[in-house]
Amino acid sequence: EKRKEKYDISFIGTYQKNRQEILSNLKEYTPDVWGYHWKPSKYYNFHGIFHGNKKKKDTVKMCRTFNESKINLNIHFPHSIESVNLRTFDIPATKSFQLSDYFKEIPNLFNKNEIATYKNLEDLKELIPYYLENKEERHKIALAGYKRVIKDHTFDNRMREVLKRTNIT
């Protein structure tokens, strides 16, 4: 509840060309980046990875970074054409604000009051200053996203749904 927002815009994830292009186009904000295979850049602040061994992710540090960020960007891999990544659920699970690239599956998982999305770079560039200036709205969306994750998107709930759909239960 008592968060210090140290970062305006954060991104946590493995390097991909599409991600670098987006982050490099946000140079006026100098986003903060953590993840594998990134190189330092004048367009973003690269902080490295949370742990030297990918199998032992420092999830506490990652969650703290979500909490310390005004905007947590979620930029999917290009091959994630039809579905969302786990980060779509990780960020709201920490009661943190997420601005995600839009996927047609998102409205089936969250409504527009539970997760913010952008459709292209121009849209993203319009939304960033809006959300940076509107702390109360960010927190309202983050809390609604958290409630939705707890209600519908925990691993227990997901496994029940998988078992139900496969007629195993």
N, C-alpha and C positions, 0 to 999 in steps of 0.2 A: 504493500500500500504506500510505502514511503520510498518512492523511486527517484533516483537522480538520473535525469535524462542527459547523459553525457554525449550522445551521438544524435545528430539530426537524421541521417540516413545510414542504415547498416545493411549489409548483404553478407550472408554466410552461405557458402557453397563452393563447390569445385569449379575451377576455371572452365569456361566454355566461351568460344568466340562471341556468341550472341550476348552473353552476359557482359563481357568486356566492352562490347560496342555500346550497350546501354549505359553502363556505369561511366564510360569515358565521355558520353554525351551529357552527363550530369555534373560536369566539372565545376560549375558555379557553386555546387553544394559540397564538393569533395567528399563523396561517400566513404564510409569506413567499411573495409572488406576483410573477411577472414575466409580461409579455405585453402585447398590443395591446388598446386600448380599455377598460382598467380605470381606475377612479377610486379615489383614496385612500379608505380606510375605517378606522373604529376597530376593525373586526373582523379585519383582516389587514394585514400590512405590504406595501404596494405599492412595488416597486423600479423600476418602469418597464419598458422593453424593453432588450434587450441591444445593439441597434444601431438607428440611426435609419432604416435602409432594410431593409425586410423581406426583400428579395432577397439581402441580404448578412448573413444571420444570423451572430451571433458564436457559432459552435458550440463553440469552445474554452471560452468563458465558460459556456455552457449545460451542457456536460459537467462543468466544474468545480463548478457549482452542484449537479448531480446528486450528485457525489462529496461535497460538503460538507453534504448533507442526510441526516438520519437516515431520514426518510420522504419519498419523492417521490410525491405524489398524481398519479394519472392519472384525470382526470374527462373522459369522452368527450362529444362534442357530442350533443345529443338525437337528431339525425337519424342517428347511427351505430348504427342499430338492430341490424344483423346482424353487423357486423364491428368490428375493433379499429382504433385509430389507429396511426400510426407511432411515437408515444411509447411504446407497449407494447413496442417493440423497442429504442428509443433508450436508455431507462433501464437495462435489464439489460446492454446493450452496453458500458456504462461501469462495470460491476461495482457498480452502485448498487441500493439497495433500492427497490422499487416497491410501492405499495398502490393497486390499480386497481379501478374499478367493474367488476362482473362482467358479462361478455358470454358468451353460449353458445358462442362461437367460441374462447374462451380455453383450455378444456381440450384442444382440438385442437392448440394451439400450445405450451402450457406445462402442466406438472403443478403441483399445489399446493405442491410443494417448490421451485419455480422462480419463482413469482410469487404474491404475496398479493393476494387480492381481497375486496371487500366487496359486499354485496347491496343495502344501503340505508343511510340516515344513522345509524340506531341501531346497525347492525352496524359501521359505520365508527367511531363513537364508542367502541365496545367494543374494537376492534382497535388504535386509536391508542395508548392507554396501554400496552397489552401490548407492542407493537413498540418503543415508546420505551424501555421498561424492559429489553428483551431484545436487546441489541446483538449478541451472538453468533449468535442466530437470524436477525437481519436480515442479517448478513454471510454466513451460510450460504446463505440464500435468494438473496441477490444473486449470490454466486459460482455457484450452480447455474443461475440465470437467464442469467448470462453464458455459461456453457458451452453452454447450449441455443441461445442466439442464434448463437454461433460455429459450432455444429454444424449447425443447421437453418435459421437465419433471416437469413443474410447476403443481400445483393442478388444475388450470384452464385448462391447456392442457390435463391433464389426465382425467378430468371429461368430456370434449368434446369427447375424444376418447371412454370412457365408454358409453356415450349416443349414439354416432355414432354406436358402435358395437351392442348395444341393440335396435337400431332402434327407439329410443325415440325422437330424434331430427327431 
